[in-house]
Amino acid sequence: MKTPVFTYEASVAIAEEPAKKMEVVVTPYPFVILGRDWLSEYYLLLDGPDQQFQISKNPQKGQET
């Protein structure tokens, strides 16, 4: 079964990066869900044990692939 949803245009920015317009869906959650279309431009580092999260345009030293 398909459920129709309304989408909206929003501008999202991180730190000093320019805002990027994207299509969003409103949810009842107190946080956002970002898709790969937006995240594919960034490097993400999740450190679960220390509950740390980093996002950047360049890989962190020692994290290059």
One Martini backbone bead per residue (centre of mass of N, CA, C, O) as a GRO file, in nm:
protein
   65
    1MET     BB    1   0.095   0.037   0.024
    2LYS     BB    2   0.045   0.369  -0.051
    3THR     BB    3   0.170   0.684   0.084
    4PRO     BB    4   0.107   0.997   0.081
    5VAL     BB    5   0.324   1.291   0.058
    6PHE     BB    6   0.463   1.583   0.166
    7THR     BB    7   0.675   1.825   0.025
    8TYR     BB    8   0.973   2.026   0.088
    9GLU     BB    9   1.166   2.311   0.088
   10ALA     BB   10   1.510   2.319   0.202
   11SER     BB   11   1.777   2.455   0.398
   12VAL     BB   12   2.106   2.310   0.435
   13ALA     BB   13   2.366   2.341   0.692
   14ILE     BB   14   2.727   2.326   0.758
   15ALA     BB   15   2.866   2.545   0.908
   16GLU     BB   16   3.046   2.707   0.643
   17GLU     BB   17   2.858   2.597   0.454
   18PRO     BB   18   2.656   2.616   0.212
   19ALA     BB   19   2.348   2.611   0.138
   20LYS     BB   20   2.118   2.338   0.063
   21LYS     BB   21   1.882   2.240  -0.144
   22MET     BB   22   1.590   2.040  -0.043
   23GLU     BB   23   1.394   1.762  -0.010
   24VAL     BB   24   1.126   1.721   0.229
   25VAL     BB   25   0.996   1.538   0.515
   26VAL     BB   26   0.764   1.524   0.750
   27THR     BB   27   0.800   1.433   1.094
   28PRO     BB   28   0.757   1.320   1.438
   29TYR     BB   29   1.050   1.375   1.482
   30PRO     BB   30   1.338   1.531   1.667
   31PHE     BB   31   1.471   1.469   1.379
   32VAL     BB   32   1.679   1.400   1.112
   33ILE     BB   33   1.684   1.262   0.773
   34LEU     BB   34   1.955   1.170   0.576
   35GLY     BB   35   2.055   1.127   0.262
   36ARG     BB   36   2.279   1.031   0.017
   37ASP     BB   37   2.245   1.285  -0.160
   38TRP     BB   38   2.384   1.454   0.078
   39LEU     BB   39   2.614   1.271   0.217
   40SER     BB   40   2.811   1.217  -0.038
   41GLU     BB   41   2.980   1.503   0.028
   42TYR     BB   42   3.076   1.350   0.294
   43TYR     BB   43   3.246   1.286   0.593
   44LEU     BB   44   3.202   1.018   0.828
   45LEU     BB   45   3.224   0.993   1.199
   46LEU     BB   46   3.169   0.716   1.418
   47ASP     BB   47   3.184   0.708   1.788
   48GLY     BB   48   3.023   0.512   1.994
   49PRO     BB   49   3.175   0.490   2.272
   50ASP     BB   50   3.202   0.830   2.271
   51GLN     BB   51   2.963   0.974   2.138
   52GLN     BB   52   3.066   1.056   1.837
   53PHE     BB   53   3.035   1.313   1.569
   54GLN     BB   54   3.159   1.357   1.230
   55ILE     BB   55   3.172   1.625   0.980
   56SER     BB   56   3.317   1.652   0.641
   57LYS     BB   57   3.489   1.731   0.339
   58ASN     BB   58   3.733   1.590   0.480
   59PRO     BB   59   3.939   1.371   0.579
   60GLN     BB   60   4.067   1.247   0.846
   61LYS     BB   61   4.338   1.186   0.993
   62GLY     BB   62   4.368   0.836   0.927
   63GLN     BB   63   4.077   0.801   0.736
   64GLU     BB   64   4.162   0.715   0.475
   65THR     BB   65   4.079   0.515   0.166
   0.00000   0.00000   0.00000
